[in-house]
Amino acid sequence: MYLANSLNEFVPNDGVLQLEAALVAQQIPVTTRFLPGMRHGEAYLDDVEKDVLNFIATWI
C-alpha cells in the first residue's frame, strides 16, 4: 500500500504511522511519504504520482 500524508494535514500523522505498522505486521508492502504543507489527497497527487506508479510497478 502506498500512503501519503501532508505534515500539517487534518489527518494526524500518528494514525498514518499506526496504519503503516499494522501493514508491516501483516507483511503487506507499504511505502509512506510525508509532504510539507496541509494539502489533502488529490491536492498532492502531482507530487506523488511517480512514486505511486513505481510502487504499483514493483508490487502489483
C-alpha distance matrix in Angstrom:
0.0 3.8 6.4 10.0 13.1 16.8 18.9 21.4 19.4 20.6 17.4 18.1 16.1 16.9 14.8 11.7 12.7 13.5 10.1 8.7 11.8 11.4 8.1 10.1 13.1 11.8 10.9 7.3 6.1 4.6 6.5 8.4 11.3 14.4 16.9 20.6 22.2 21.5 19.9 17.3 14.8 16.6 19.0 16.9 15.4 17.9 17.0 13.3 13.8 14.5 11.5 9.2 11.7 11.8 8.1 8.8 12.2 11.3 8.9 10.2
3.8 0.0 3.8 6.7 10.3 13.7 16.0 18.7 16.9 18.7 15.8 16.7 14.4 16.0 14.4 10.9 12.2 13.9 11.0 9.4 12.9 13.5 10.7 12.2 15.6 15.0 13.9 10.5 8.4 5.6 4.9 6.1 8.1 11.2 13.4 17.2 18.9 18.5 16.8 14.6 12.2 13.8 15.9 13.5 12.1 14.5 13.3 9.7 10.7 11.5 8.4 6.6 9.8 10.1 7.0 8.7 12.0 11.5 10.4 11.8
6.4 3.8 0.0 3.8 6.8 10.4 12.6 15.1 13.3 15.0 12.1 12.9 10.8 12.6 11.1 7.5 9.5 11.5 9.1 8.0 11.8 12.7 10.9 12.6 15.7 15.8 15.4 12.4 10.8 7.3 6.1 4.6 6.3 8.5 10.9 14.4 15.9 15.3 14.0 11.9 10.1 12.6 14.2 11.9 11.6 14.4 12.8 9.8 11.8 13.3 10.2 9.0 12.7 13.1 10.5 12.4 15.6 15.1 14.1 15.5
10.0 6.7 3.8 0.0 3.8 7.0 9.6 12.1 10.5 12.9 10.8 11.8 9.8 12.6 11.8 8.4 10.7 13.3 11.6 10.8 14.4 15.8 14.4 15.9 19.0 19.4 19.0 16.1 14.2 10.6 8.4 5.7 4.8 5.8 7.4 10.9 12.2 11.8 10.5 9.0 7.9 10.4 11.1 8.7 9.2 11.9 9.9 7.7 10.6 12.5 9.9 9.5 13.3 14.0 12.3 14.3 17.4 17.2 16.8 18.2
13.1 10.3 6.8 3.8 0.0 3.8 6.4 8.4 6.9 9.5 7.8 8.7 7.2 10.7 10.3 7.6 10.2 13.0 12.1 11.9 15.3 16.7 16.2 17.8 20.5 21.3 21.4 18.7 17.2 13.5 11.4 8.1 6.6 5.0 6.2 8.8 9.4 8.6 8.1 7.1 7.7 10.8 10.6 8.8 10.7 13.3 11.3 10.2 13.3 15.5 13.3 13.1 16.8 17.6 16.0 18.1 21.1 21.0 20.5 21.9
16.8 13.7 10.4 7.0 3.8 0.0 3.8 5.4 5.0 8.6 8.4 9.1 8.1 11.9 12.4 10.4 12.6 15.6 15.3 15.1 18.2 20.0 19.7 21.0 23.8 24.8 24.8 22.4 20.7 16.9 14.4 10.9 8.5 5.4 4.6 5.6 5.7 5.4 5.9 6.8 8.9 11.4 9.9 8.4 11.4 13.4 11.1 11.3 14.7 16.9 15.1 15.5 19.1 19.9 18.8 21.1 23.8 23.8 23.7 25.2
18.9 16.0 12.6 9.6 6.4 3.8 0.0 3.8 5.8 9.1 9.2 8.4 7.0 10.5 12.1 10.7 12.0 15.1 15.8 15.5 18.0 20.2 20.5 21.4 23.9 25.5 25.6 23.6 22.0 18.2 15.7 12.0 9.6 6.0 5.8 5.4 6.0 6.5 8.8 10.1 12.5 15.2 13.5 11.9 15.0 16.6 14.0 14.3 17.9 19.6 17.5 18.4 22.0 22.3 21.1 23.7 26.3 25.9 25.8 27.7
21.4 18.7 15.1 12.1 8.4 5.4 3.8 0.0 3.8 6.6 8.2 8.0 8.3 11.7 12.9 12.5 14.3 16.9 17.6 18.0 20.4 22.3 22.9 24.1 26.4 27.9 28.4 26.3 25.0 21.2 19.0 15.3 13.1 9.5 8.7 7.2 5.6 4.5 7.9 9.5 12.8 15.4 13.4 12.9 16.3 18.1 15.9 16.7 20.1 22.2 20.5 21.0 24.6 25.3 24.1 26.4 29.2 29.0 28.8 30.3
19.4 16.9 13.3 10.5 6.9 5.0 5.8 3.8 0.0 3.8 5.3 6.7 8.0 11.4 11.5 11.1 13.7 15.9 15.9 16.9 19.6 20.9 21.3 23.1 25.3 26.4 27.1 24.7 23.6 20.0 18.1 14.6 12.9 9.9 9.4 9.1 7.2 4.3 6.2 6.5 9.7 12.7 11.3 11.4 14.4 16.8 15.3 15.6 18.6 21.3 19.6 19.4 23.0 24.2 22.8 24.6 27.7 27.8 27.2 28.4
20.6 18.7 15.0 12.9 9.5 8.6 9.1 6.6 3.8 0.0 3.8 6.0 8.9 11.4 11.0 11.6 14.5 15.8 16.0 17.7 20.1 20.9 21.8 23.9 25.7 26.7 27.8 25.5 25.1 21.5 20.3 16.9 15.8 13.2 13.1 12.9 10.7 7.4 8.9 8.1 11.2 14.4 13.4 14.3 16.9 19.7 18.6 18.6 21.4 24.2 22.5 21.8 25.4 26.8 25.0 26.5 29.9 30.0 29.0 29.9
17.4 15.8 12.1 10.8 7.8 8.4 9.2 8.2 5.3 3.8 0.0 3.8 6.4 8.7 7.5 8.1 11.3 12.3 12.2 14.1 16.6 17.2 18.0 20.3 21.9 22.9 24.1 21.9 21.7 18.2 17.4 14.2 13.8 11.8 12.8 13.6 12.4 9.6 10.3 8.6 10.6 14.2 14.1 14.3 16.4 19.5 18.3 17.5 20.2 22.8 20.7 19.8 23.5 24.6 22.5 24.0 27.4 27.3 26.0 27.0
18.1 16.7 12.9 11.8 8.7 9.1 8.4 8.0 6.7 6.0 3.8 0.0 3.8 5.5 5.6 7.0 9.2 10.3 11.4 13.1 14.9 16.0 17.4 19.2 20.6 22.1 23.4 21.7 21.5 18.0 17.2 13.8 13.6 11.4 13.0 13.6 12.9 10.9 12.6 11.6 13.6 17.3 16.9 16.5 18.8 21.6 19.8 18.9 22.0 24.2 21.6 21.2 25.0 25.6 23.3 25.2 28.5 27.8 26.6 28.1
16.1 14.4 10.8 9.8 7.2 8.1 7.0 8.3 8.0 8.9 6.4 3.8 0.0 3.8 5.3 5.0 6.3 8.6 9.8 10.5 12.4 14.2 15.4 16.6 18.4 20.2 21.0 19.4 18.8 15.3 14.1 10.6 10.6 8.5 10.9 12.1 12.6 11.5 13.0 12.3 13.8 17.4 17.0 15.8 17.9 20.5 18.1 17.0 20.3 22.0 19.1 19.1 22.9 23.0 20.8 23.1 26.1 25.2 24.1 26.0
16.9 16.0 12.6 12.6 10.7 11.9 10.5 11.7 11.4 11.4 8.7 5.5 3.8 0.0 3.8 5.4 5.0 6.1 8.6 9.7 10.4 12.2 14.2 15.2 16.3 18.5 19.8 18.8 18.7 15.6 15.2 12.1 13.1 11.6 14.4 15.6 16.2 15.2 16.7 15.7 17.0 20.6 20.6 19.4 21.2 23.9 21.5 20.1 23.2 24.7 21.5 21.4 25.1 25.0 22.4 24.6 27.7 26.3 24.9 27.0
14.8 14.4 11.1 11.8 10.3 12.4 12.1 12.9 11.5 11.0 7.5 5.6 5.3 3.8 0.0 3.8 5.4 5.0 6.2 8.5 9.8 10.5 12.3 14.2 15.2 16.7 18.4 17.0 17.4 14.4 14.6 12.0 13.4 12.6 15.3 17.0 17.3 15.6 16.5 14.6 15.3 19.0 19.7 18.8 20.1 23.2 21.3 19.5 22.2 24.0 21.0 20.1 23.8 24.1 21.2 23.0 26.3 25.2 23.4 25.0
11.7 10.9 7.5 8.4 7.6 10.4 10.7 12.5 11.1 11.6 8.1 7.0 5.0 5.4 3.8 0.0 3.8 5.4 5.1 6.1 8.7 9.9 10.6 12.4 14.2 15.6 16.5 14.7 14.5 11.2 11.0 8.2 9.8 9.6 12.7 15.0 15.8 14.6 15.0 13.1 13.3 16.8 17.6 16.1 17.2 20.1 18.1 16.1 18.8 20.4 17.2 16.5 20.2 20.3 17.5 19.5 22.7 21.6 20.1 21.8
12.7 12.2 9.5 10.7 10.2 12.6 12.0 14.3 13.7 14.5 11.3 9.2 6.3 5.0 5.4 3.8 0.0 3.8 5.4 4.9 6.2 8.6 9.8 10.5 12.3 14.4 15.1 14.1 13.9 10.8 10.8 8.3 10.4 10.5 14.0 16.3 17.7 17.1 17.8 16.5 16.7 20.1 20.6 18.8 19.8 22.4 20.0 17.8 20.7 21.7 18.2 18.0 21.6 21.1 18.2 20.6 23.5 21.8 20.3 22.6
13.5 13.9 11.5 13.3 13.0 15.6 15.1 16.9 15.9 15.8 12.3 10.3 8.6 6.1 5.0 5.4 3.8 0.0 3.8 5.4 5.1 6.2 8.7 9.9 10.5 12.6 14.2 13.6 14.4 12.0 13.1 11.3 13.8 14.1 17.5 19.7 20.7 19.7 20.3 18.5 18.5 22.0 23.0 21.5 22.3 25.2 23.1 20.7 23.3 24.4 21.0 20.2 23.7 23.3 20.1 22.0 25.0 23.3 21.3 23.3
10.1 11.0 9.1 11.6 12.1 15.3 15.8 17.6 15.9 16.0 12.2 11.4 9.8 8.6 6.2 5.1 5.4 3.8 0.0 3.8 5.4 5.1 6.2 8.6 9.8 10.8 12.4 10.9 11.9 9.6 11.1 10.0 12.9 13.8 17.2 19.8 20.9 19.6 19.5 17.2 16.5 19.8 21.3 19.9 20.1 23.2 21.5 18.8 20.8 22.1 18.8 17.5 20.8 20.7 17.3 18.8 22.1 20.6 18.3 20.0
8.7 9.4 8.0 10.8 11.9 15.1 15.5 18.0 16.9 17.7 14.1 13.1 10.5 9.7 8.5 6.1 4.9 5.4 3.8 0.0 3.8 5.5 5.2 6.3 8.6 10.0 10.5 9.2 9.2 6.7 8.1 7.4 10.8 12.4 16.0 19.0 20.6 20.0 19.9 18.0 17.1 20.1 21.5 19.4 19.5 22.2 20.1 17.2 19.4 20.1 16.5 15.7 18.9 18.2 14.9 17.0 19.8 17.9 16.0 18.3
11.8 12.9 11.8 14.4 15.3 18.2 18.0 20.4 19.6 20.1 16.6 14.9 12.4 10.4 9.8 8.7 6.2 5.1 5.4 3.8 0.0 3.8 5.4 5.1 6.1 8.7 9.7 9.8 10.6 9.1 11.0 10.6 13.9 15.3 19.0 21.7 23.5 22.9 23.2 21.4 20.7 23.9 25.1 23.1 23.3 25.9 23.7 20.8 23.0 23.5 19.8 19.2 22.2 21.2 17.8 19.9 22.5 20.1 18.1 20.5
11.4 13.5 12.7 15.8 16.7 20.0 20.2 22.3 20.9 20.9 17.2 16.0 14.2 12.2 10.5 9.9 8.6 6.2 5.1 5.5 3.8 0.0 3.8 5.5 5.0 6.5 8.7 8.7 10.8 10.0 12.7 12.8 16.2 17.7 21.3 24.1 25.5 24.5 24.4 22.1 21.1 24.2 25.9 24.3 24.2 27.1 25.3 22.2 24.0 24.7 21.2 19.9 22.8 22.2 18.5 19.9 22.7 20.6 18.0 19.8
8.1 10.7 10.9 14.4 16.2 19.7 20.5 22.9 21.3 21.8 18.0 17.4 15.4 14.2 12.3 10.6 9.8 8.7 6.2 5.2 5.4 3.8 0.0 3.8 5.4 5.2 6.3 5.1 7.2 6.9 10.1 11.1 14.8 17.0 20.5 23.7 25.3 24.5 23.9 21.5 20.0 22.7 24.7 22.8 22.2 24.9 23.3 20.0 21.4 21.9 18.4 16.9 19.5 18.8 15.1 16.3 19.0 16.9 14.2 16.1
10.1 12.2 12.6 15.9 17.8 21.0 21.4 24.1 23.1 23.9 20.3 19.2 16.6 15.2 14.2 12.4 10.5 9.9 8.6 6.3 5.1 5.5 3.8 0.0 3.8 5.3 4.8 5.5 6.7 7.1 10.0 11.4 15.2 17.5 21.2 24.4 26.4 26.1 25.8 23.8 22.4 25.0 26.7 24.4 23.9 26.3 24.3 21.0 22.5 22.4 18.8 18.0 20.4 19.0 15.4 17.2 19.3 16.6 14.3 16.9
13.1 15.6 15.7 19.0 20.5 23.8 23.9 26.4 25.3 25.7 21.9 20.6 18.4 16.3 15.2 14.2 12.3 10.5 9.8 8.6 6.1 5.0 5.4 3.8 0.0 3.8 5.4 7.5 10.0 10.7 13.8 14.9 18.6 20.7 24.4 27.4 29.2 28.6 28.5 26.3 25.1 27.9 29.7 27.6 27.2 29.8 27.8 24.6 26.1 26.1 22.5 21.5 23.9 22.6 19.0 20.4 22.6 19.8 17.2 19.5
11.8 15.0 15.8 19.4 21.3 24.8 25.5 27.9 26.4 26.7 22.9 22.1 20.2 18.5 16.7 15.6 14.4 12.6 10.8 10.0 8.7 6.5 5.2 5.3 3.8 0.0 3.8 5.5 8.9 10.6 14.2 15.8 19.6 22.0 25.5 28.8 30.5 29.6 29.1 26.5 24.8 27.4 29.6 27.7 26.8 29.4 28.0 24.5 25.5 25.6 22.2 20.7 22.7 21.7 17.9 18.7 20.9 18.4 15.3 17.0
10.9 13.9 15.4 19.0 21.4 24.8 25.6 28.4 27.1 27.8 24.1 23.4 21.0 19.8 18.4 16.5 15.1 14.2 12.4 10.5 9.7 8.7 6.3 4.8 5.4 3.8 0.0 3.8 6.4 8.9 12.4 14.8 18.5 21.4 24.8 28.2 30.3 29.9 29.2 26.9 25.0 27.3 29.4 27.1 26.0 28.3 26.7 23.1 23.9 23.5 20.1 19.0 20.6 19.1 15.6 16.5 18.3 15.4 12.6 14.8
7.3 10.5 12.4 16.1 18.7 22.4 23.6 26.3 24.7 25.5 21.9 21.7 19.4 18.8 17.0 14.7 14.1 13.6 10.9 9.2 9.8 8.7 5.1 5.5 7.5 5.5 3.8 0.0 3.8 6.3 10.0 12.5 16.2 19.2 22.4 26.0 27.9 27.3 26.3 23.8 21.7 23.8 26.1 23.9 22.6 24.9 23.6 19.9 20.6 20.5 17.2 15.6 17.3 16.3 12.5 13.3 15.5 13.1 10.0 11.9
6.1 8.4 10.8 14.2 17.2 20.7 22.0 25.0 23.6 25.1 21.7 21.5 18.8 18.7 17.4 14.5 13.9 14.4 11.9 9.2 10.6 10.8 7.2 6.7 10.0 8.9 6.4 3.8 0.0 3.8 7.0 10.2 13.7 17.0 20.1 23.7 26.0 25.8 24.7 22.6 20.4 22.2 24.3 21.7 20.3 22.3 20.7 17.1 17.7 17.2 13.9 12.8 14.4 12.9 9.3 10.7 12.6 10.0 7.6 10.4
4.6 5.6 7.3 10.6 13.5 16.9 18.2 21.2 20.0 21.5 18.2 18.0 15.3 15.6 14.4 11.2 10.8 12.0 9.6 6.7 9.1 10.0 6.9 7.1 10.7 10.6 8.9 6.3 3.8 0.0 3.8 6.5 10.0 13.3 16.4 20.0 22.2 22.1 21.1 19.2 17.2 19.3 21.1 18.5 17.5 19.6 17.8 14.3 15.5 15.4 11.8 11.0 13.4 12.3 8.7 10.9 13.4 11.3 9.6 12.2
6.5 4.9 6.1 8.4 11.4 14.4 15.7 19.0 18.1 20.3 17.4 17.2 14.1 15.2 14.6 11.0 10.8 13.1 11.1 8.1 11.0 12.7 10.1 10.0 13.8 14.2 12.4 10.0 7.0 3.8 0.0 3.8 6.7 10.3 13.2 16.9 19.3 19.7 18.7 17.3 15.7 17.5 18.8 15.8 15.1 16.8 14.6 11.3 13.1 12.7 9.0 9.1 11.9 10.6 7.7 10.8 13.1 11.3 10.8 13.5
8.4 6.1 4.6 5.7 8.1 10.9 12.0 15.3 14.6 16.9 14.2 13.8 10.6 12.1 12.0 8.2 8.3 11.3 10.0 7.4 10.6 12.8 11.1 11.4 14.9 15.8 14.8 12.5 10.2 6.5 3.8 0.0 3.8 6.8 10.1 13.6 15.9 16.3 15.7 14.6 13.6 15.9 16.7 13.8 13.9 15.9 13.3 10.5 13.2 13.6 10.0 10.4 13.8 13.0 10.7 13.6 16.1 14.8 14.4 16.8
11.3 8.1 6.3 4.8 6.6 8.5 9.6 13.1 12.9 15.8 13.8 13.6 10.6 13.1 13.4 9.8 10.4 13.8 12.9 10.8 13.9 16.2 14.8 15.2 18.6 19.6 18.5 16.2 13.7 10.0 6.7 3.8 0.0 3.8 6.5 10.1 12.8 13.7 13.2 12.8 12.3 14.3 14.3 11.1 11.9 13.3 10.3 8.3 11.7 12.2 9.1 10.3 13.8 13.2 11.9 14.9 17.2 16.4 16.7 18.9
14.4 11.2 8.5 5.8 5.0 5.4 6.0 9.5 9.9 13.2 11.8 11.4 8.5 11.6 12.6 9.6 10.5 14.1 13.8 12.4 15.3 17.7 17.0 17.5 20.7 22.0 21.4 19.2 17.0 13.3 10.3 6.8 3.8 0.0 3.8 6.9 9.5 10.5 10.8 11.2 11.9 14.1 13.3 10.5 12.4 13.9 10.7 9.9 13.6 14.7 12.1 13.3 16.8 16.7 15.5 18.4 20.8 20.1 20.4 22.5
16.9 13.4 10.9 7.4 6.2 4.6 5.8 8.7 9.4 13.1 12.8 13.0 10.9 14.4 15.3 12.7 14.0 17.5 17.2 16.0 19.0 21.3 20.5 21.2 24.4 25.5 24.8 22.4 20.1 16.4 13.2 10.1 6.5 3.8 0.0 3.8 6.6 8.4 8.6 10.0 11.2 12.7 11.1 8.2 10.9 11.7 8.5 9.1 12.9 14.2 12.5 14.0 17.3 17.5 17.1 19.8 22.0 21.9 22.5 24.3
20.6 17.2 14.4 10.9 8.8 5.6 5.4 7.2 9.1 12.9 13.6 13.6 12.1 15.6 17.0 15.0 16.3 19.7 19.8 19.0 21.7 24.1 23.7 24.4 27.4 28.8 28.2 26.0 23.7 20.0 16.9 13.6 10.1 6.9 3.8 0.0 3.8 6.9 8.3 10.9 13.1 14.5 12.0 9.9 13.2 13.7 10.7 12.3 15.9 17.3 16.0 17.6 20.7 21.0 20.8 23.5 25.6 25.6 26.3 28.0
22.2 18.9 15.9 12.2 9.4 5.7 6.0 5.6 7.2 10.7 12.4 12.9 12.6 16.2 17.3 15.8 17.7 20.7 20.9 20.6 23.5 25.5 25.3 26.4 29.2 30.5 30.3 27.9 26.0 22.2 19.3 15.9 12.8 9.5 6.6 3.8 0.0 3.8 6.0 9.3 12.2 13.6 10.6 9.8 13.5 14.3 12.2 14.0 17.3 19.3 18.4 19.4 22.6 23.4 23.1 25.4 27.8 28.1 28.5 29.9
21.5 18.5 15.3 11.8 8.6 5.4 6.5 4.5 4.3 7.4 9.6 10.9 11.5 15.2 15.6 14.6 17.1 19.7 19.6 20.0 22.9 24.5 24.5 26.1 28.6 29.6 29.9 27.3 25.8 22.1 19.7 16.3 13.7 10.5 8.4 6.9 3.8 0.0 3.8 6.6 10.2 12.1 9.4 9.7 13.3 14.9 13.4 14.8 17.8 20.4 19.3 19.6 22.9 24.2 23.5 25.4 28.2 28.6 28.5 29.7
19.9 16.8 14.0 10.5 8.1 5.9 8.8 7.9 6.2 8.9 10.3 12.6 13.0 16.7 16.5 15.0 17.8 20.3 19.5 19.9 23.2 24.4 23.9 25.8 28.5 29.1 29.2 26.3 24.7 21.1 18.7 15.7 13.2 10.8 8.6 8.3 6.0 3.8 0.0 3.8 7.0 8.3 5.7 6.5 9.9 11.8 11.1 12.4 14.9 17.9 17.3 17.1 20.3 22.0 21.4 22.9 25.7 26.6 26.5 27.3
17.3 14.6 11.9 9.0 7.1 6.8 10.1 9.5 6.5 8.1 8.6 11.6 12.3 15.7 14.6 13.1 16.5 18.5 17.2 18.0 21.4 22.1 21.5 23.8 26.3 26.5 26.9 23.8 22.6 19.2 17.3 14.6 12.8 11.2 10.0 10.9 9.3 6.6 3.8 0.0 3.8 6.4 5.5 6.8 9.1 12.0 11.8 12.0 14.1 17.4 16.5 15.6 18.9 20.9 19.8 20.9 24.1 24.9 24.5 24.9
14.8 12.2 10.1 7.9 7.7 8.9 12.5 12.8 9.7 11.2 10.6 13.6 13.8 17.0 15.3 13.3 16.7 18.5 16.5 17.1 20.7 21.1 20.0 22.4 25.1 24.8 25.0 21.7 20.4 17.2 15.7 13.6 12.3 11.9 11.2 13.1 12.2 10.2 7.0 3.8 0.0 3.8 5.4 6.2 6.8 10.4 10.8 10.2 11.5 15.0 14.3 12.8 15.8 18.1 17.1 17.7 20.9 22.1 21.5 21.6
16.6 13.8 12.6 10.4 10.8 11.4 15.2 15.4 12.7 14.4 14.2 17.3 17.4 20.6 19.0 16.8 20.1 22.0 19.8 20.1 23.9 24.2 22.7 25.0 27.9 27.4 27.3 23.8 22.2 19.3 17.5 15.9 14.3 14.1 12.7 14.5 13.6 12.1 8.3 6.4 3.8 0.0 3.8 5.4 4.9 8.1 9.7 9.7 10.1 13.9 14.1 12.6 14.9 17.7 17.4 17.6 20.5 22.2 22.1 21.8
19.0 15.9 14.2 11.1 10.6 9.9 13.5 13.4 11.3 13.4 14.1 16.9 17.0 20.6 19.7 17.6 20.6 23.0 21.3 21.5 25.1 25.9 24.7 26.7 29.7 29.6 29.4 26.1 24.3 21.1 18.8 16.7 14.3 13.3 11.1 12.0 10.6 9.4 5.7 5.5 5.4 3.8 0.0 3.8 5.8 7.7 8.8 10.2 11.4 14.8 15.2 14.5 17.0 19.4 19.4 20.2 22.8 24.4 24.5 24.7
16.9 13.5 11.9 8.7 8.8 8.4 11.9 12.9 11.4 14.3 14.3 16.5 15.8 19.4 18.8 16.1 18.8 21.5 19.9 19.4 23.1 24.3 22.8 24.4 27.6 27.7 27.1 23.9 21.7 18.5 15.8 13.8 11.1 10.5 8.2 9.9 9.8 9.7 6.5 6.8 6.2 5.4 3.8 0.0 3.8 5.5 5.3 6.6 8.6 11.7 11.8 11.7 14.4 16.4 16.5 17.8 20.2 21.5 22.0 22.5
15.4 12.1 11.6 9.2 10.7 11.4 15.0 16.3 14.4 16.9 16.4 18.8 17.9 21.2 20.1 17.2 19.8 22.3 20.1 19.5 23.3 24.2 22.2 23.9 27.2 26.8 26.0 22.6 20.3 17.5 15.1 13.9 11.9 12.4 10.9 13.2 13.5 13.3 9.9 9.1 6.8 4.9 5.8 3.8 0.0 3.8 5.4 5.3 5.6 9.3 9.9 9.1 11.3 13.8 14.1 14.8 17.2 18.9 19.5 19.6
17.9 14.5 14.4 11.9 13.3 13.4 16.6 18.1 16.8 19.7 19.5 21.6 20.5 23.9 23.2 20.1 22.4 25.2 23.2 22.2 25.9 27.1 24.9 26.3 29.8 29.4 28.3 24.9 22.3 19.6 16.8 15.9 13.3 13.9 11.7 13.7 14.3 14.9 11.8 12.0 10.4 8.1 7.7 5.5 3.8 0.0 3.8 5.6 5.4 8.1 9.9 10.2 11.5 13.8 15.0 15.9 17.6 19.5 20.7 21.0
17.0 13.3 12.8 9.9 11.3 11.1 14.0 15.9 15.3 18.6 18.3 19.8 18.1 21.5 21.3 18.1 20.0 23.1 21.5 20.1 23.7 25.3 23.3 24.3 27.8 28.0 26.7 23.6 20.7 17.8 14.6 13.3 10.3 10.7 8.5 10.7 12.2 13.4 11.1 11.8 10.8 9.7 8.8 5.3 5.4 3.8 0.0 3.8 6.0 7.7 8.4 9.8 11.8 13.1 14.1 15.9 17.5 18.7 20.1 21.0
13.3 9.7 9.8 7.7 10.2 11.3 14.3 16.7 15.6 18.6 17.5 18.9 17.0 20.1 19.5 16.1 17.8 20.7 18.8 17.2 20.8 22.2 20.0 21.0 24.6 24.5 23.1 19.9 17.1 14.3 11.3 10.5 8.3 9.9 9.1 12.3 14.0 14.8 12.4 12.0 10.2 9.7 10.2 6.6 5.3 5.6 3.8 0.0 3.8 5.7 5.2 6.1 8.7 9.9 10.5 12.3 14.2 15.3 16.4 17.4
13.8 10.7 11.8 10.6 13.3 14.7 17.9 20.1 18.6 21.4 20.2 22.0 20.3 23.2 22.2 18.8 20.7 23.3 20.8 19.4 23.0 24.0 21.4 22.5 26.1 25.5 23.9 20.6 17.7 15.5 13.1 13.2 11.7 13.6 12.9 15.9 17.3 17.8 14.9 14.1 11.5 10.1 11.4 8.6 5.6 5.4 6.0 3.8 0.0 3.8 5.4 5.1 6.2 8.6 9.8 10.6 12.3 14.2 15.4 15.8
14.5 11.5 13.3 12.5 15.5 16.9 19.6 22.2 21.3 24.2 22.8 24.2 22.0 24.7 24.0 20.4 21.7 24.4 22.1 20.1 23.5 24.7 21.9 22.4 26.1 25.6 23.5 20.5 17.2 15.4 12.7 13.6 12.2 14.7 14.2 17.3 19.3 20.4 17.9 17.4 15.0 13.9 14.8 11.7 9.3 8.1 7.7 5.7 3.8 0.0 3.8 5.4 5.1 6.1 8.5 9.9 10.4 12.1 14.2 15.0
11.5 8.4 10.2 9.9 13.3 15.1 17.5 20.5 19.6 22.5 20.7 21.6 19.1 21.5 21.0 17.2 18.2 21.0 18.8 16.5 19.8 21.2 18.4 18.8 22.5 22.2 20.1 17.2 13.9 11.8 9.0 10.0 9.1 12.1 12.5 16.0 18.4 19.3 17.3 16.5 14.3 14.1 15.2 11.8 9.9 9.9 8.4 5.2 5.4 3.8 0.0 3.8 5.5 5.1 6.1 8.6 9.8 10.4 12.1 13.6
9.2 6.6 9.0 9.5 13.1 15.5 18.4 21.0 19.4 21.8 19.8 21.2 19.1 21.4 20.1 16.5 18.0 20.2 17.5 15.7 19.2 19.9 16.9 18.0 21.5 20.7 19.0 15.6 12.8 11.0 9.1 10.4 10.3 13.3 14.0 17.6 19.4 19.6 17.1 15.6 12.8 12.6 14.5 11.7 9.1 10.2 9.8 6.1 5.1 5.4 3.8 0.0 3.8 5.4 5.0 6.2 8.6 9.8 10.6 11.3
11.7 9.8 12.7 13.3 16.8 19.1 22.0 24.6 23.0 25.4 23.5 25.0 22.9 25.1 23.8 20.2 21.6 23.7 20.8 18.9 22.2 22.8 19.5 20.4 23.9 22.7 20.6 17.3 14.4 13.4 11.9 13.8 13.8 16.8 17.3 20.7 22.6 22.9 20.3 18.9 15.8 14.9 17.0 14.4 11.3 11.5 11.8 8.7 6.2 5.1 5.5 3.8 0.0 3.8 5.4 5.1 6.1 8.5 10.0 10.1
11.8 10.1 13.1 14.0 17.6 19.9 22.3 25.3 24.2 26.8 24.6 25.6 23.0 25.0 24.1 20.3 21.1 23.3 20.7 18.2 21.2 22.2 18.8 19.0 22.6 21.7 19.1 16.3 12.9 12.3 10.6 13.0 13.2 16.7 17.5 21.0 23.4 24.2 22.0 20.9 18.1 17.7 19.4 16.4 13.8 13.8 13.1 9.9 8.6 6.1 5.1 5.4 3.8 0.0 3.8 5.4 5.0 6.1 8.6 9.9
8.1 7.0 10.5 12.3 16.0 18.8 21.1 24.1 22.8 25.0 22.5 23.3 20.8 22.4 21.2 17.5 18.2 20.1 17.3 14.9 17.8 18.5 15.1 15.4 19.0 17.9 15.6 12.5 9.3 8.7 7.7 10.7 11.9 15.5 17.1 20.8 23.1 23.5 21.4 19.8 17.1 17.4 19.4 16.5 14.1 15.0 14.1 10.5 9.8 8.5 6.1 5.0 5.4 3.8 0.0 3.8 5.5 5.1 6.1 7.9
8.8 8.7 12.4 14.3 18.1 21.1 23.7 26.4 24.6 26.5 24.0 25.2 23.1 24.6 23.0 19.5 20.6 22.0 18.8 17.0 19.9 19.9 16.3 17.2 20.4 18.7 16.5 13.3 10.7 10.9 10.8 13.6 14.9 18.4 19.8 23.5 25.4 25.4 22.9 20.9 17.7 17.6 20.2 17.8 14.8 15.9 15.9 12.3 10.6 9.9 8.6 6.2 5.1 5.4 3.8 0.0 3.8 5.4 5.4 5.2
12.2 12.0 15.6 17.4 21.1 23.8 26.3 29.2 27.7 29.9 27.4 28.5 26.1 27.7 26.3 22.7 23.5 25.0 22.1 19.8 22.5 22.7 19.0 19.3 22.6 20.9 18.3 15.5 12.6 13.4 13.1 16.1 17.2 20.8 22.0 25.6 27.8 28.2 25.7 24.1 20.9 20.5 22.8 20.2 17.2 17.6 17.5 14.2 12.3 10.4 9.8 8.6 6.1 5.0 5.5 3.8 0.0 3.8 5.9 5.9
11.3 11.5 15.1 17.2 21.0 23.8 25.9 29.0 27.8 30.0 27.3 27.8 25.2 26.3 25.2 21.6 21.8 23.3 20.6 17.9 20.1 20.6 16.9 16.6 19.8 18.4 15.4 13.1 10.0 11.3 11.3 14.8 16.4 20.1 21.9 25.6 28.1 28.6 26.6 24.9 22.1 22.2 24.4 21.5 18.9 19.5 18.7 15.3 14.2 12.1 10.4 9.8 8.5 6.1 5.1 5.4 3.8 0.0 3.8 6.2
8.9 10.4 14.1 16.8 20.5 23.7 25.8 28.8 27.2 29.0 26.0 26.6 24.1 24.9 23.4 20.1 20.3 21.3 18.3 16.0 18.1 18.0 14.2 14.3 17.2 15.3 12.6 10.0 7.6 9.6 10.8 14.4 16.7 20.4 22.5 26.3 28.5 28.5 26.5 24.5 21.5 22.1 24.5 22.0 19.5 20.7 20.1 16.4 15.4 14.2 12.1 10.6 10.0 8.6 6.1 5.4 5.9 3.8 0.0 3.8
10.2 11.8 15.5 18.2 21.9 25.2 27.7 30.3 28.4 29.9 27.0 28.1 26.0 27.0 25.0 21.8 22.6 23.3 20.0 18.3 20.5 19.8 16.1 16.9 19.5 17.0 14.8 11.9 10.4 12.2 13.5 16.8 18.9 22.5 24.3 28.0 29.9 29.7 27.3 24.9 21.6 21.8 24.7 22.5 19.6 21.0 21.0 17.4 15.8 15.0 13.6 11.3 10.1 9.9 7.9 5.2 5.9 6.2 3.8 0.0
